[in-house]
Amino acid sequence: MHQLDHDLEKENTQVRKTLREDPTIASLLSRMPESVQHSFTEEQLANLRVALGARSWGKHKIDFRSTISFFSYRYYYVFVAGRNRRELTRAEKRMGLLIQSALLTTFLIFCSMMGLLVLYLIKSALGVDLFPSFSLGIWDWFKENILN
């Protein structure tokens, strides 16, 4: 009977040591006073590990975190980016598609407008006058501010 108690105690010590060596738990405990660090039971440590593991951010290519002080308050902000490894819900997929469509449309409109501007400047530089006695004033502005 005495040997069984000794084996159980040895196993509990190894579990406690293993939990305390876990990087998440070790990081948490390192920020506490030593007296508090040793006050946790194995069950408490195991539950802390489960709770902290659920919030784990993992590794990201871009992980920028900082704080801003505003009067007597401190606010934090986090910017993380990397490859998405999680499954998206239908709503998230639709929102992503909507945002991609909006960005692509904006990019195409911008490129079209820049292309039209370049064509207009080339037309004006060559002296082609499509509408007699009408000018947008872009060529005059361009000559005055950019070419001089």
Buried (B, 14 or more C-beta within 10 A) or exposed (E): EEEEEEEEEEEEEEEBEEBBEBEBBEEBBEEEEEEEBEEBEBEEBBEBBEEBEEEEEEEEEEEEEEEEEEEEEEEEEEEEEEEEEEEEEEEEEEEEEEEEEEEEEEEEEEEEEEEEEEEBBEEBEEEEEEEEEEEEEEBEEBEEEEEE
